[in-house]
Amino acid sequence: MAKASILIAGSSHPELANEISKKVDLPLFPVSIARFPDGEMRVQLGDSVAGKQAFIIQSIAKKPNELLIETLLLVDALRRGAAEQIVIVSPYFAYARQNVQEDGGSSVAARLFADFLKLAGVDGLITMDLHAELVKSFYDFPVEHLSARHLFVEALERDKALTGDCILVGPDFGSAKLIAKYAEELKSSIAFIEKRRIDARKVTMLSLIGEVKNKIVLLADDVCSTAGTLTSAATVCQGKGAKSIIGVVSHGLFVEDALDVIVKSPIERLYVSDSVQLDPKVLACPKIHVVSVANLFAAALSKQQKLFQERF
């Protein structure tokens, strides 16, 4: 007899968890996540998990430190409850951008948190559009790395947003692989902007490598946090004679005044996934077009369920 799977929603993105739950026909498992006055958290499972495959849906974004602890406590509760397999489903996984030691005195957070998950007892991770493929190698358990690229291309084609001469522009050299994949799918040329980061909030754009004059520019990146990189790149392209500018971002964090920065920028439309819970102001902004990743993750979960059941 096939063993059962359960689906647990962390507190980060209940809307996406509910959508995935409906699509895989798996009700959300009862769990209590209590927060005490001193800031500590306590997790209590509402039923037996012995022998079951457990999926934890948790986008570790906006409050990464708190959500990481919450996730680890959920894993610990499942392991102590004798769950057979524990899989983290994290559409956005924080700290992936901190994947190399830039100097002798800096931390490598992406590596550290991979170790945390292993020690806690995680058996697998399903995530999407990590900042760097290198991060996958930090894990000693299977990582399914999904991409929202096809979803964005379909959305662009439905909206006929790319009618005309289009060029893919990378807002920095770090986006080279992502830009190349989009360009291959859209059969488009490529340009890049040389960026220099001044500090955690400020960037300066040095030069544009490529020709964007009279073209539709598609700016693509994996994460939009303060929107400084994306909007600065858009301003450069506008100054070089771009016909119109469209943005595509896998993960929209939109911290601080990012939305106002986007509204005032030359970006006409910005496509973003719902990998992170979006604020009502973001959803109401006419420039923002949201693409759902619920089907993408539901398909990944269904595949994992099948593999688990085939083992018994």
ROMARVO-168706 format. One line per field, with one value per residue (C-alpha): residue number from 0; residue in one letter; chain; x, y, z. Coordinates in Angstrom, 2 decimals, decimal comma. Example, Ala and Ser with C-alpha at 12.3 -4.5 7.8 and 13.67 -1.06 7.14 Angstrom:
<nodes>
resi c(0 1) $
resn c(A S) $
chain c(A A) $
east c(12,30 13,67) $
north c(-4,50 -1,06) $
up c(7,80 7,14) $
</nodes>
This chain:
<nodes>
resi c(0 1 2 3 4 5 6 7 8 9 10 11 12 13 14 15 16 17 18 19 20 21 22 23 24 25 26 27 28 29 30 31 32 33 34 35 36 37 38 39 40 41 42 43 44 45 46 47 48 49 50 51 52 53 54 55 56 57 58 59 60 61 62 63 64 65 66 67 68 69 70 71 72 73 74 75 76 77 78 79 80 81 82 83 84 85 86 87 88 89 90 91 92 93 94 95 96 97 98 99 100 101 102 103 104 105 106 107 108 109 110 111 112 113 114 115 116 117 118 119 120 121 122 123 124 125 126 127 128 129 130 131 132 133 134 135 136 137 138 139 140 141 142 143 144 145 146 147 148 149 150 151 152 153 154 155 156 157 158 159 160 161 162 163 164 165 166 167 168 169 170 171 172 173 174 175 176 177 178 179 180 181 182 183 184 185 186 187 188 189 190 191 192 193 194 195 196 197 198 199 200 201 202 203 204 205 206 207 208 209 210 211 212 213 214 215 216 217 218 219 220 221 222 223 224 225 226 227 228 229 230 231 232 233 234 235 236 237 238 239 240 241 242 243 244 245 246 247 248 249 250 251 252 253 254 255 256 257 258 259 260 261 262 263 264 265 266 267 268 269 270 271 272 273 274 275 276 277 278 279 280 281 282 283 284 285 286 287 288 289 290 291 292 293 294 295 296 297 298 299 300 301 302 303 304 305 306 307 308 309 310 311) $
resn c(M A K A S I L I A G S S H P E L A N E I S K K V D L P L F P V S I A R F P D G E M R V Q L G D S V A G K Q A F I I Q S I A K K P N E L L I E T L L L V D A L R R G A A E Q I V I V S P Y F A Y A R Q N V Q E D G G S S V A A R L F A D F L K L A G V D G L I T M D L H A E L V K S F Y D F P V E H L S A R H L F V E A L E R D K A L T G D C I L V G P D F G S A K L I A K Y A E E L K S S I A F I E K R R I D A R K V T M L S L I G E V K N K I V L L A D D V C S T A G T L T S A A T V C Q G K G A K S I I G V V S H G L F V E D A L D V I V K S P I E R L Y V S D S V Q L D P K V L A C P K I H V V S V A N L F A A A L S K Q Q K L F Q E R F) $
chain c(A A A A A A A A A A A A A A A A A A A A A A A A A A A A A A A A A A A A A A A A A A A A A A A A A A A A A A A A A A A A A A A A A A A A A A A A A A A A A A A A A A A A A A A A A A A A A A A A A A A A A A A A A A A A A A A A A A A A A A A A A A A A A A A A A A A A A A A A A A A A A A A A A A A A A A A A A A A A A A A A A A A A A A A A A A A A A A A A A A A A A A A A A A A A A A A A A A A A A A A A A A A A A A A A A A A A A A A A A A A A A A A A A A A A A A A A A A A A A A A A A A A A A A A A A A A A A A A A A A A A A A A A A A A A A A A A A A A A A A A A A A A A A A A A A A A A A A A A A A A A A A A A A A A A A A A A) $
east c(0,00 1,35 2,33 0,61 1,99 1,19 1,46 2,40 2,20 4,73 3,64 5,43 2,96 -0,43 -2,03 0,47 0,32 -3,46 -3,21 -0,68 -2,81 -5,82 -3,83 -2,26 -5,52 -3,70 -5,26 -3,00 -1,90 -2,86 0,04 0,34 3,15 3,18 5,19 5,94 6,30 10,09 10,25 10,75 8,70 7,18 5,83 3,18 1,94 -1,79 -1,69 0,63 3,21 4,83 5,95 4,66 6,22 6,06 6,28 6,87 5,88 7,91 9,19 12,07 11,78 11,37 11,83 14,52 16,03 12,69 11,41 14,58 14,13 10,45 11,37 14,00 11,49 8,95 11,60 12,56 8,93 8,48 11,68 10,76 7,35 9,03 8,18 9,71 10,77 10,91 11,04 11,33 9,35 10,81 9,88 12,32 15,21 17,00 20,78 21,42 23,14 25,75 27,39 31,10 33,60 34,39 37,25 38,96 36,66 33,21 30,64 29,16 25,54 24,28 26,70 25,92 22,17 22,59 24,43 21,64 18,99 21,04 21,65 17,95 17,04 15,84 15,77 15,12 14,60 12,40 13,16 13,10 15,56 18,41 20,75 23,60 23,67 26,66 24,29 22,91 26,32 26,18 23,46 24,09 20,48 18,53 17,67 15,04 15,77 12,75 12,63 9,84 11,30 8,75 5,88 7,17 7,67 4,08 2,80 4,77 3,44 -0,17 0,14 1,96 4,48 7,36 5,91 8,80 12,57 13,43 16,74 17,53 19,48 21,26 21,35 24,77 27,18 25,85 22,66 24,53 23,26 19,67 19,79 21,29 18,44 15,79 17,53 17,68 13,97 12,94 15,55 16,75 20,04 21,78 23,24 24,73 25,26 28,42 27,43 29,44 27,91 28,76 27,07 24,07 21,67 23,51 24,74 26,19 25,85 29,09 28,42 26,06 27,58 25,26 22,80 19,27 18,24 14,67 14,35 12,05 14,28 13,53 15,40 15,58 16,90 16,32 15,63 14,27 14,90 15,23 14,80 18,00 19,74 16,70 15,58 19,11 19,52 16,19 17,35 20,55 18,56 16,17 19,12 20,44 17,19 15,25 11,75 10,19 11,39 9,83 11,12 10,97 11,93 11,56 11,35 9,84 10,94 10,12 11,59 11,65 10,46 11,09 7,55 7,76 11,14 9,63 6,59 8,85 11,22 11,10 9,93 6,52 5,63 7,26 6,44 7,04 6,11 4,18 7,07 7,01 3,84 3,19 1,81 -1,61 0,07 2,24 -0,73 -2,67 0,15 -0,76 2,88 3,09 1,95 1,94 2,59 1,56 4,01 1,40 1,12 4,90 5,33 2,26 3,75 7,05 5,25 3,19 6,38 7,95 4,82 4,97 8,65 7,99 5,08 7,05 9,51 6,84) $
north c(0,00 3,41 5,68 9,01 12,48 15,58 19,27 21,82 25,58 27,78 31,31 33,04 32,63 31,09 32,08 30,13 27,19 27,05 27,20 24,37 22,38 22,61 21,64 18,52 17,65 17,46 19,34 21,44 19,49 20,93 22,67 25,34 27,93 29,94 33,08 33,96 37,53 37,18 36,31 32,55 30,20 26,80 24,33 21,72 19,20 18,49 14,78 11,81 12,06 8,66 7,07 9,91 12,08 15,69 18,81 22,16 25,14 28,12 31,05 32,32 35,99 39,43 37,98 35,43 34,96 34,34 32,11 30,01 29,27 28,49 26,09 24,35 23,92 22,42 20,00 19,07 18,40 16,20 14,28 13,71 12,57 9,89 11,31 9,10 11,92 15,70 17,99 21,78 23,54 27,04 29,08 31,73 30,70 33,53 33,98 32,30 35,51 35,05 32,04 32,94 34,34 37,75 38,31 36,52 37,89 37,34 34,61 32,30 32,16 29,93 27,19 27,57 27,23 24,19 22,61 23,68 21,92 18,74 18,63 19,29 16,24 17,55 14,97 17,23 20,79 22,11 25,72 28,10 30,36 30,38 33,31 30,94 27,29 26,91 26,88 23,48 21,91 22,95 20,40 16,74 15,83 16,16 19,68 20,18 23,56 24,87 27,80 30,32 31,30 29,40 30,88 34,40 33,77 32,48 35,56 37,91 36,18 36,33 40,05 40,56 42,55 41,74 42,65 44,16 44,13 42,85 42,68 40,96 43,18 41,95 44,59 43,22 40,49 38,20 37,76 36,40 32,80 33,86 36,34 33,74 31,30 33,93 35,02 31,43 30,92 34,27 34,12 37,56 39,41 40,27 43,33 43,89 46,74 46,99 47,62 48,61 48,14 50,95 49,42 47,27 49,95 51,88 50,84 52,77 51,80 52,27 51,36 49,54 46,83 46,41 48,44 49,12 52,10 51,79 48,31 46,77 46,08 43,09 43,45 40,09 39,31 36,77 39,09 42,61 43,90 47,69 47,92 49,98 47,71 47,15 50,78 52,11 49,70 50,90 54,52 53,64 51,90 54,84 57,18 55,01 55,31 52,18 52,12 50,60 48,77 45,68 43,94 40,28 39,26 35,81 37,01 40,35 41,27 44,96 46,20 49,79 52,20 49,82 50,12 53,93 53,63 51,29 53,53 56,53 54,53 54,08 50,48 50,20 46,75 44,47 40,77 39,02 35,63 35,05 33,11 35,70 37,02 40,39 43,39 44,75 47,94 45,87 43,87 47,09 48,74 48,87 48,32 44,98 41,80 38,70 35,21 32,31 29,49 27,29 24,86 24,66 23,62 21,41 19,39 19,05 17,86 15,35 13,91 13,63 11,93 9,35 8,62 8,23 5,87 3,72 2,97 1,06) $
up c(0,00 -0,99 1,89 2,27 1,63 3,64 2,82 5,47 4,93 6,65 7,49 4,60 1,73 2,65 -0,68 -2,78 -0,36 -0,76 -4,55 -4,66 -2,20 -4,52 -7,59 -6,04 -4,25 -0,92 2,02 4,23 7,28 10,69 12,39 15,06 14,87 18,09 18,73 22,32 23,69 23,84 20,12 20,40 18,23 18,91 16,35 17,14 14,58 14,70 13,85 13,33 10,54 11,07 7,83 5,68 3,00 4,17 2,00 3,72 1,57 2,70 0,65 2,73 1,86 3,45 6,97 6,10 9,55 11,25 8,45 8,43 12,13 11,57 8,76 10,87 13,70 11,29 10,04 13,58 14,54 11,47 12,12 15,77 14,58 12,43 9,00 6,32 4,00 4,42 1,39 1,60 -1,14 -1,26 -4,35 -3,12 -0,89 0,86 1,08 -2,30 -3,43 -0,70 -2,32 -2,46 0,01 -1,39 1,04 3,90 6,57 5,04 5,62 2,96 4,05 1,23 2,25 5,96 5,54 3,30 6,23 8,61 6,52 6,31 10,06 10,73 8,66 5,30 2,48 -0,50 -1,72 -4,51 -5,39 -8,35 -10,14 -7,65 -8,05 -8,95 -10,04 -7,72 -4,74 -5,77 -5,15 -1,48 -0,75 0,05 -0,79 -4,08 -5,23 -7,94 -9,48 -11,38 -13,80 -14,39 -17,76 -19,88 -17,85 -18,49 -22,20 -22,46 -20,60 -22,86 -25,95 -24,68 -24,03 -27,33 -25,34 -27,66 -31,05 -32,96 -32,83 -29,36 -27,51 -24,21 -21,84 -18,74 -15,98 -15,00 -16,06 -13,32 -15,33 -18,38 -18,18 -17,58 -20,46 -22,78 -22,04 -22,69 -25,89 -27,15 -26,50 -28,00 -30,79 -29,85 -29,64 -26,35 -24,67 -21,20 -18,82 -16,79 -13,17 -10,14 -6,70 -4,30 -1,23 -0,30 -1,62 -4,31 -7,76 -10,65 -14,31 -16,22 -19,84 -22,20 -24,37 -27,35 -29,45 -28,12 -30,23 -31,57 -30,04 -27,45 -24,46 -22,25 -18,97 -17,19 -13,73 -10,98 -8,01 -7,60 -4,08 -3,90 -7,71 -7,97 -10,47 -12,66 -12,88 -13,36 -16,27 -17,71 -17,50 -19,37 -22,12 -22,38 -22,77 -25,60 -27,56 -26,59 -28,10 -24,97 -21,87 -20,28 -17,18 -16,17 -12,64 -11,11 -7,50 -6,54 -3,02 -3,52 -0,24 1,06 -1,68 -4,58 -5,95 -6,13 -7,85 -10,44 -11,02 -11,71 -13,95 -17,75 -17,29 -18,93 -17,61 -15,08 -15,07 -11,76 -10,33 -7,11 -5,58 -2,79 -1,17 -2,79 -0,95 -2,01 -3,29 -5,61 -6,88 -7,54 -9,49 -13,23 -14,20 -12,36 -14,13 -11,90 -13,26 -11,03 -10,28 -8,54 -11,49 -11,79 -8,16 -8,14 -11,01 -9,12 -5,98 -7,94 -9,41 -5,96 -4,63 -7,38 -6,77 -3,03 -3,54 -5,98 -3,19 -1,22) $
</nodes>
